Protein backbone atom coordinates (compact mmCIF):
# COMPACT_ATOMS: atom_id res chain seq x y z
CA UNK A 1 0.00 0.00 0.00
CA UNK A 2 1.47 3.34 -1.00
CA UNK A 3 2.42 5.32 2.07
CA UNK A 4 1.30 2.61 4.48
CA UNK A 5 3.18 1.09 7.39
CA UNK A 6 3.14 -2.69 7.67
CA UNK A 7 1.48 -3.65 10.94
CA UNK A 8 -0.83 -6.04 12.72
CA UNK A 9 -3.99 -4.32 11.42
CA UNK A 10 -6.75 -6.34 9.78
CA UNK A 11 -5.89 -7.24 6.22
CA UNK A 12 -8.54 -6.63 3.54
CA UNK A 13 -9.16 -10.38 3.18
CA UNK A 14 -9.81 -10.71 6.90
CA UNK A 15 -12.29 -7.86 6.92
CA UNK A 16 -15.99 -8.60 6.69
CA UNK A 17 -19.02 -6.38 7.15
CA UNK A 18 -22.71 -6.79 6.37
CA UNK A 19 -22.63 -3.32 4.83
CA UNK A 20 -19.67 -3.90 2.54
CA UNK A 21 -21.97 -3.69 -0.46
CA UNK A 22 -22.26 0.04 0.19
CA UNK A 23 -18.61 0.55 -0.62
CA UNK A 24 -18.76 1.07 -4.35
CA UNK A 25 -16.58 4.16 -4.52
CA UNK A 26 -16.47 6.77 -7.20
CA UNK A 27 -12.95 7.49 -8.37
CA UNK A 28 -11.50 10.90 -7.63
CA UNK A 29 -11.39 11.59 -11.36
CA UNK A 30 -15.10 10.78 -11.61
CA UNK A 31 -15.86 13.21 -8.80
CA UNK A 32 -14.23 15.98 -10.85
CA UNK A 33 -15.45 14.98 -14.32
CA UNK A 34 -19.11 14.91 -13.26
CA UNK A 35 -19.21 18.63 -13.97
CA UNK A 36 -16.12 19.48 -15.99
CA UNK A 37 -16.91 23.17 -16.18
CA UNK A 38 -16.91 23.32 -12.39
CA UNK A 39 -14.13 22.55 -9.95
CA UNK A 40 -13.85 22.03 -6.20
CA UNK A 41 -12.05 25.03 -4.73
CA UNK A 42 -10.15 24.60 -1.47
CA UNK A 43 -9.01 27.33 0.90
CA UNK A 44 -5.21 27.17 1.12
CA UNK A 45 -5.16 28.43 4.73
CA UNK A 46 -7.75 26.18 6.42
CA UNK A 47 -8.21 23.43 3.83
CA UNK A 48 -12.01 23.71 3.60
CA UNK A 49 -13.48 22.55 0.28
CA UNK A 50 -16.37 24.39 -1.33
CA UNK A 51 -19.07 23.06 -3.71
CA UNK A 52 -17.95 22.71 -7.34
CA UNK A 53 -18.27 26.06 -9.10
CA UNK A 54 -17.06 27.97 -12.15
CA UNK A 55 -14.89 30.23 -10.03
CA UNK A 56 -13.54 30.41 -6.50
CA UNK A 57 -15.56 32.07 -3.72
CA UNK A 58 -14.62 35.64 -2.82
CA UNK A 59 -13.74 34.70 0.75
CA UNK A 60 -13.61 31.85 3.27
CA UNK A 61 -15.95 32.55 6.21
CA UNK A 62 -14.08 30.05 8.38
CA UNK A 63 -10.83 32.01 7.97
CA UNK A 64 -12.57 35.35 8.52
CA UNK A 65 -13.65 34.17 11.98
CA UNK A 66 -11.50 35.32 14.92
CA UNK A 67 -10.47 31.73 15.67
CA UNK A 68 -8.72 31.43 12.32
CA UNK A 69 -7.02 33.96 10.02
CA UNK A 70 -6.53 35.09 6.43
CA UNK A 71 -2.91 34.76 5.33
CA UNK A 72 -0.83 37.91 4.87
CA UNK A 73 -1.04 37.56 1.10
CA UNK A 74 -4.84 37.56 1.20
CA UNK A 75 -7.34 34.83 0.44
CA UNK A 76 -5.82 32.06 -1.66
CA UNK A 77 -7.39 29.03 -3.31
CA UNK A 78 -6.32 25.78 -4.91
CA UNK A 79 -8.43 23.03 -6.46
CA UNK A 80 -8.78 19.35 -5.68
CA UNK A 81 -7.08 18.47 -8.97
CA UNK A 82 -4.16 20.83 -8.34
CA UNK A 83 -3.73 19.49 -4.81
CA UNK A 84 -3.61 15.91 -6.11
CA UNK A 85 -0.79 16.83 -8.49
CA UNK A 86 1.42 18.29 -5.77
CA UNK A 87 0.56 16.23 -2.67
CA UNK A 88 -0.04 12.65 -1.55
CA UNK A 89 -1.70 11.04 1.46
CA UNK A 90 0.36 8.88 3.81
CA UNK A 91 -1.09 6.09 5.94
CA UNK A 92 0.45 5.26 9.33
CA UNK A 93 -0.59 2.58 11.80
CA UNK A 94 -1.31 4.24 15.16
CA UNK A 95 -2.40 1.19 17.13
CA UNK A 96 -4.44 -1.96 16.56
CA UNK A 97 -7.34 -1.04 14.24
CA UNK A 98 -6.43 2.65 14.04
CA UNK A 99 -4.80 4.34 11.05
CA UNK A 100 -3.66 7.92 10.62
CA UNK A 101 -4.09 9.54 7.19
CA UNK A 102 -2.14 12.73 6.56
CA UNK A 103 -1.16 14.81 3.55
CA UNK A 104 2.48 15.33 2.53
CA UNK A 105 3.94 17.83 2.19
CA UNK A 106 1.88 19.62 4.84
CA UNK A 107 -1.18 21.44 3.56
CA UNK A 108 -3.32 24.08 5.29
CA UNK A 109 -3.64 23.28 9.03
CA UNK A 110 -1.87 19.95 8.40
CA UNK A 111 -4.10 17.84 10.64
CA UNK A 112 -4.40 14.13 9.93
CA UNK A 113 -7.57 12.07 9.83
CA UNK A 114 -8.00 8.84 11.79
CA UNK A 115 -9.63 5.67 10.46
CA UNK A 116 -11.06 3.40 13.15
CA UNK A 117 -11.62 -0.21 12.05
CA UNK A 118 -14.51 -2.08 13.65
CA UNK A 119 -16.32 -5.34 12.93
CA UNK A 120 -19.39 -3.39 11.82
CA UNK A 121 -17.66 -0.90 9.56
CA UNK A 122 -15.04 1.81 9.77
CA UNK A 123 -15.37 5.35 11.08
CA UNK A 124 -13.37 8.23 9.64
CA UNK A 125 -12.62 10.76 12.37
CA UNK A 126 -11.87 14.29 11.19
CA UNK A 127 -11.04 14.89 7.56
CA UNK A 128 -8.39 16.24 5.23
CA UNK A 129 -8.62 18.09 1.93
CA UNK A 130 -7.00 15.61 -0.44
CA UNK A 131 -8.99 12.67 -1.76
CA UNK A 132 -7.54 10.85 -4.77
CA UNK A 133 -7.65 7.42 -6.43
CA UNK A 134 -4.72 6.04 -4.41
CA UNK A 135 -6.29 7.17 -1.13
CA UNK A 136 -9.60 5.56 -2.08
CA UNK A 137 -7.83 2.30 -2.94
CA UNK A 138 -5.88 2.32 0.33
CA UNK A 139 -8.96 2.99 2.44
CA UNK A 140 -10.92 0.28 0.66
CA UNK A 141 -8.08 -2.16 1.33
CA UNK A 142 -8.61 -1.39 5.04
CA UNK A 143 -12.35 -2.04 4.83
CA UNK A 144 -13.76 1.22 3.49
CA UNK A 145 -15.78 3.75 5.46
CA UNK A 146 -19.32 3.49 6.85
CA UNK A 147 -19.51 6.90 8.54
CA UNK A 148 -17.59 10.15 8.98
CA UNK A 149 -17.53 12.40 12.06
CA UNK A 150 -15.75 15.74 12.36
CA UNK A 151 -14.71 17.51 15.53
CA UNK A 152 -15.24 21.10 14.32
CA UNK A 153 -15.22 23.33 11.20
CA UNK A 154 -11.44 23.70 10.93
CA UNK A 155 -11.24 20.01 10.00
CA UNK A 156 -14.10 19.74 7.52
CA UNK A 157 -11.64 19.40 4.65
CA UNK A 158 -13.34 17.76 1.67
CA UNK A 159 -15.95 15.89 3.73
CA UNK A 160 -18.60 15.70 1.01
CA UNK A 161 -16.12 14.41 -1.58
CA UNK A 162 -14.94 11.77 0.93
CA UNK A 163 -18.52 10.72 1.61
CA UNK A 164 -19.30 10.37 -2.08
CA UNK A 165 -16.13 8.38 -2.70
CA UNK A 166 -17.28 5.70 -0.25
CA UNK A 167 -20.90 5.26 -1.21
CA UNK A 168 -22.54 8.41 0.22
CA UNK A 169 -21.83 7.52 3.84
CA UNK A 170 -23.32 9.76 6.55
CA UNK A 171 -21.34 12.68 7.97
CA UNK A 172 -22.07 13.35 11.66
CA UNK A 173 -21.83 16.96 12.84
CA UNK A 174 -23.35 18.53 15.92
CA UNK A 175 -26.36 20.70 15.13
CA UNK A 176 -24.66 23.73 16.69
CA UNK A 177 -22.20 23.71 13.77
CA UNK A 178 -24.86 23.91 11.06
CA UNK A 179 -24.04 27.52 10.23
CA UNK A 180 -20.37 26.73 9.59
CA UNK A 181 -20.94 24.16 6.84
CA UNK A 182 -19.65 25.60 3.55
CA UNK A 183 -20.69 22.64 1.37
CA UNK A 184 -24.29 21.77 2.32
CA UNK A 185 -25.26 18.21 1.47
CA UNK A 186 -27.99 15.70 2.28
CA UNK A 187 -25.38 13.27 3.61
CA UNK A 188 -24.72 15.51 6.61
CA UNK A 189 -26.49 14.35 9.76
CA UNK A 190 -26.91 17.11 12.35
CA UNK A 191 -27.43 15.58 15.75
CA UNK A 192 -28.54 17.32 18.93
CA UNK A 193 -27.91 16.80 22.61
CA UNK A 194 -24.82 15.85 24.60
CA UNK A 195 -23.87 12.47 23.09
CA UNK A 196 -24.66 10.16 20.20
CA UNK A 197 -23.59 6.58 19.56
CA UNK A 198 -22.67 6.23 15.89
CA UNK A 199 -21.63 2.56 16.16
CA UNK A 200 -21.21 -0.04 18.90
CA UNK A 201 -18.76 1.42 21.39
CA UNK A 202 -18.27 4.60 19.32
CA UNK A 203 -19.81 7.67 20.95
CA UNK A 204 -19.71 11.31 19.92
CA UNK A 205 -19.59 13.66 22.91
CA UNK A 206 -20.33 17.35 22.58
CA UNK A 207 -17.85 19.24 24.75
CA UNK A 208 -18.13 22.75 23.26
CA UNK A 209 -15.39 25.25 23.98
CA UNK A 210 -13.42 25.86 20.80
CA UNK A 211 -16.77 25.85 18.95
CA UNK A 212 -20.24 25.56 20.47
CA UNK A 213 -20.80 22.19 18.83
CA UNK A 214 -17.27 20.86 19.21
CA UNK A 215 -17.37 17.08 19.53
CA UNK A 216 -14.91 14.32 20.40
CA UNK A 217 -15.17 10.61 19.62
CA UNK A 218 -14.92 8.07 22.43
CA UNK A 219 -13.82 4.62 21.25
CA UNK A 220 -14.51 2.16 24.05
CA UNK A 221 -12.64 -0.71 22.38
CA UNK A 222 -9.43 1.22 21.79
CA UNK A 223 -6.20 0.79 23.76
CA UNK A 224 -6.96 -2.87 24.45
CA UNK A 225 -10.47 -1.95 25.67
CA UNK A 226 -9.17 0.64 28.12
CA UNK A 227 -10.73 3.35 25.96
CA UNK A 228 -9.45 5.97 23.53
CA UNK A 229 -10.49 9.58 23.05
CA UNK A 230 -10.13 11.00 19.55
CA UNK A 231 -9.99 14.68 20.40
CA UNK A 232 -8.88 16.73 17.41
CA UNK A 233 -7.41 19.85 19.01
CA UNK A 234 -9.52 20.02 22.19
CA UNK A 235 -8.22 19.01 24.63
CA UNK A 236 -5.05 19.84 22.71
CA UNK A 237 -2.02 17.60 23.27
CA UNK A 238 0.92 19.76 24.31
CA UNK A 239 4.51 19.50 23.13
CA UNK A 240 5.10 17.98 26.57
CA UNK A 241 2.76 15.05 26.02
CA UNK A 242 2.15 14.63 29.74
CA UNK A 243 -0.23 17.57 29.44
CA UNK A 244 -3.10 18.91 27.37
CA UNK A 245 -4.46 22.43 27.11
CA UNK A 246 -7.58 24.36 26.11
CA UNK A 247 -7.97 27.27 23.71
CA UNK A 248 -10.70 29.24 21.96
CA UNK A 249 -8.26 30.19 19.18
CA UNK A 250 -4.91 28.48 18.71
CA UNK A 251 -3.32 30.68 16.01
CA UNK A 252 -4.55 33.88 17.71
CA UNK A 253 -3.82 32.74 21.30
CA UNK A 254 -7.29 33.34 22.74
CA UNK A 255 -7.81 31.20 25.86
CA UNK A 256 -11.01 29.51 26.92
CA UNK A 257 -12.82 30.84 29.99
CA UNK A 258 -12.93 28.79 33.17
CA UNK A 259 -16.58 27.81 32.78
CA UNK A 260 -15.91 26.32 29.33
CA UNK A 261 -12.96 24.27 30.59
CA UNK A 262 -14.95 22.92 33.51
CA UNK A 263 -17.79 21.95 31.14
CA UNK A 264 -15.31 19.99 29.04
CA UNK A 265 -14.04 18.05 32.05
CA UNK A 266 -17.61 17.40 33.21
CA UNK A 267 -18.72 16.22 29.76
CA UNK A 268 -15.87 13.68 29.65
CA UNK A 269 -16.37 12.44 33.20
CA UNK A 270 -18.60 9.42 32.30
CA UNK A 271 -16.07 8.04 29.82
CA UNK A 272 -12.92 6.03 30.50
CA UNK A 273 -9.93 6.55 28.19
CA UNK A 274 -6.35 5.45 28.63
CA UNK A 275 -5.13 7.16 25.47
CA UNK A 276 -5.90 10.46 23.75
CA UNK A 277 -5.14 11.29 20.11
CA UNK A 278 -4.67 14.92 19.10
CA UNK A 279 -4.99 16.37 15.63
CA UNK A 280 -1.47 15.75 14.29
CA UNK A 281 0.82 12.79 13.89
CA UNK A 282 2.69 12.18 17.13
CA UNK A 283 0.41 14.30 19.32
CA UNK A 284 -0.72 11.46 21.56
CA UNK A 285 -1.16 11.04 25.29
CA UNK A 286 -0.20 7.38 25.50
CA UNK A 287 -1.29 6.51 29.04
CA UNK A 288 -3.54 7.64 31.87
CA UNK A 289 -5.11 10.17 29.50
CA UNK A 290 -8.24 10.90 31.53
CA UNK A 291 -6.17 11.83 34.56
CA UNK A 292 -3.96 13.95 32.30
CA UNK A 293 -7.01 15.91 31.13
CA UNK A 294 -8.19 16.49 34.70
CA UNK A 295 -4.85 17.63 36.10
CA UNK A 296 -4.21 19.75 33.00
CA UNK A 297 -7.52 21.51 33.52
CA UNK A 298 -6.55 22.29 37.11
CA UNK A 299 -3.21 23.68 35.96
CA UNK A 300 -4.91 25.73 33.25
CA UNK A 301 -7.47 27.24 35.64
CA UNK A 302 -4.73 28.12 38.08
CA UNK A 303 -2.67 29.64 35.26
CA UNK A 304 -5.45 32.02 34.17
CA UNK A 305 -6.16 33.00 37.77
CA UNK A 306 -9.55 31.33 37.77
CA UNK A 307 -9.29 29.37 41.04
CA UNK A 308 -8.65 30.48 44.58
CA UNK A 309 -6.26 27.62 45.32
CA UNK A 310 -4.37 24.90 43.50
CA UNK A 311 -7.15 22.31 43.62
CA UNK A 312 -9.64 23.71 41.14
CA UNK A 313 -13.04 22.27 40.28
CA UNK A 314 -11.99 19.45 37.98
CA UNK A 315 -12.26 15.69 38.11
CA UNK A 316 -14.23 13.31 40.26
CA UNK A 317 -12.81 14.09 43.72
CA UNK A 318 -15.49 16.42 45.12
CA UNK A 319 -13.54 17.00 48.33
CA UNK A 320 -10.75 18.66 46.35
CA UNK A 321 -13.00 21.11 44.52
CA UNK A 322 -12.98 24.86 44.93
CA UNK A 323 -15.21 27.26 43.05
CA UNK A 324 -13.66 28.74 39.88
CA UNK A 325 -13.99 32.42 39.24
CA UNK A 326 -16.31 33.24 36.34
CA UNK A 327 -13.67 34.07 33.78
N, C-alpha and C positions, 0 to 999 in steps of 0.2 A: 504494500500500500504506500503510495507516495506520501512522504512526510510523516508516516506513522512510526511508532515505536513498538517493537515486538514485545509482547507481554502475555500475561495469563488471562486476558480478557476472552469473552466468548468469541469463538470463531463464527463466521457466517453460517457454516454448515451445522453448528450446534445450536443455532438460534431458531426458535420456533415461536410463532404468535398466531392466535386466531384471527388477528386483524392484518396479517401480512399482505392480504390481497389488496389493501388500500395503498400499498406502496408501489405505485406505478408512476414513477417520477417523470416530469417533463425535464428535458435537458435544459441547461442554461441558455443554449443557443435558441431553443424553441421559445423560451420566455421572452427573449428579445425580438425574435422574428415575428411574433404574433401581431405586432403593430410596428412595422419597420420604420414608419415615419416618426415614431415616438420612441424615446429612450428613457431609461430610469436614471434620473439625476440623483447624485449623492453628495451631501454636504461634506467637504473635505475636513472640516474642523471637528464635527461630532459624529460623522458617519451615517447620519439618517438618510434613508432612501425615500424618494418621493414618487408618486404615481407616474407612470410613463406619460411624457408630454413632448410637444414639439420643441420647447425651449425650457431652460432652467427657471425655477422660481426666482423672484426678485430677492428673497431673503429666507433665512431659516429661523422660524420662531423659537426653536429650541435653543439656538445660539444667542438669540437676542435676550433671552431670559437672564436674570442676574446670577443664576447658578452656573452659567456657561459663558461663552464669550465669542465675539467675532474676531478673527485673526487680524493682525495689524494691516495686512494687505487688503482687507475687506473680504466680503463674502466670496467664497470660491467653491466651484463645483467640479466633480468628475462624473463619469457615467459608469454603469456596471460593466460595460464592455471594456472601457479604458482601464478600469481597475483590474480586470481579469488579465489584461496584457502585461501589467507591471507587477502584480502581486500573486502570491499563492497562499493557500491555507495549509497549515501544519497540524498534524494530529499527534497528541502526546498522551500516553497512559498516565492517569493521575493516581488511581487505585483500582482495585477490582471493580469492574463494571462502570468505570467513570473515565471519560475521555475529554481532554481539553482540545479545543479547535481555535487556533489563532492565526491571524494574517501576518505574513512576512513579505517585505519589510513592514514595520509598524505602520498602521494607517489610522488616522483620526485619533480617537481616545486610546486605541490599541488594546481594548479589553479582549478577552477570549471567551468563547462560549463553552459550555459544558454539556456533554451528552451522557445522560444516565441510562444505562441498560437495565431493563427489568424483564421478567418473564412475560409480562403483559404488554410490552411495547416500550419504546424509548422516549424519554423526555429531553427536549433541548432546552437548557436553561441559559437565558440571555442570548443575544444574537450578535452577529458581526455583519459587515456590509457585503463582503465578497461571497457569492455563491456561483460556482462554476461546475462544469461537467465532472472534473476530477473529485471535487468535494462531494458531489452527489453520489458518485460511485463509492467513495470511501465510507460515507455514512450508510449507504445501503449495505455495504459489506459488514457493517456493525449491527445491522438489524433495522435500519431506517429510523423514522421518527413517527410517533403517534400523537404528540402534542408539543407545543412550544409555550414557554412561560418567560416573561421578561420582568426584571426587577423594577425598572423605571425608564423614562423616556430617553436617557442618554445612551441606552443600549438597545434601542429598537432596531438599529441597523437596517437590514433588508428583510424584515420579518415576513412580509407578505410574499415576497419572492421565495423565501425558504419554505413557507407553508405550501405554496403551489408546487414546488419541486418535489414534495413528498406526499402528494395526493390530497391537497387542501386540508391539512390537519388543523385543528383548532389552535388559536393563539390566546392564552389566558392573560388578561390584564385586569388590574383592579379598576372598578368603575370610576374611582376618583381621578384616574388618568385619562379619561375619555377625551378631554379637551386638548391633550398633547399629541394625539395620534395624527400624523401627517399624511398617512396613506390609509384612509378608511377602507374597510373591507368586511364582507360578511363572515369571514373566518374568525374575526376577533370576537372573543367571548369576554364581556365585561361582567365580572362577578362583584358581589357586594358583601359586606360584613367583615369579620375579623380573620376568617380562615376558610380554606376550600381544599378538599382532597381531590386531586386531579388523577390519581391512580392509587392503588393499594400502597400504603406507606409513604405516599408522596403528597405533602400538604403545603399549600401556599399560605403564608402568614403575612397579613398586612401589619407593618410596623410603623409606617409613616416616617416623618423626619425629613429626610432629604427631599422627598416629594410626598404629598398627602397620601397617595396610594402606593407608596413604596412597599414592595413585597419581597420576601425571602422564600426559599424553598427548603422545607425540612424533609430529609430523606432518612426515614427510620432504619432502613436496611444497610445504610452506608457504614463504613469503618467497622466492619465485622459486627454489624447490628448494634453498635454503640451509638449510632446516629451521626448524621452529617448535616451541617447547615450550609447551603449555597447562598451566599450573602450579597454577591455583587460588590458594591462599595459601601455598604452600610449593614452592620458595623464594618469599618474599613480596616483591613489587616495592615499594621504598621511595618515600617522597615525592620524594627525589632519585633519579630513575630510572636513574642510573648505577650503582645498587647494589640488591642484594636482601638479605634477612635471613631468619632462621630462628627459629621460636618453637614451644614446646609449647602455650602458650595465649596468644593475642593480647589478648583483653580483660582477662585477669588477669596479664599480663606475666610469664609463666613461660618462661624460656629453654630451649632444647634443650641437652643435654649435648654435649660435643665429639665423642664417639663417634658420636652420631646424625648430626651435621652432616657428619662425614667419610664416613659411609655414604651420605648423599645425594649428595655429590660423586662418590663411587666408582660409584654406581648410574647416574649420568648420563654417566659418562665415555665409553661406547661411542657416544653419540649426538651428532650435530652439530646445532646450532640457532643461527641468527643472531638470532632474535627470541624473546622470552618474554612471554606474556600472563598477567597476574595475574587476580585475581578480580573486579575492578571496572573499569568504563569508565575509560579513560585510564591505568590502571596497566600500562604496557607498557615493556619494555626493547626498544628498536627496533633495536639493532645490537650485534653482538659479544656476544650474550647468554651464550654458554657461558663466555667469559672473565670476564664480569661475575659469574657464579655462583662461579667459582673464586676470584677475588680477594676477593669478598664473604665467602666462607667463611674465607679467611685473616684478614681483618679481624675477623670475628666471633670466631674462636678466640683471636685476640690480645686482643680486648676483654674476654672472660670469663676471661682469665688461663690459658688452656688450652694455650699453646705457650711454649716456652722462648726463642723468638726470633721475628722478624717473618715468617719464611718460612711456617711451618705445614706441615701434611701435606695439601695440597689440590692437585688438578690433576695434569697428566701429567708434569711435570718432576721426576723422582725425585731429581735432584741437589739440589733446593731443599727437600726435605722434612726436617722435624724431628718427632720423636715428640710427639703431643699428650699432655697430662696426661689421666688418666681422670676427666673431670668429669661 
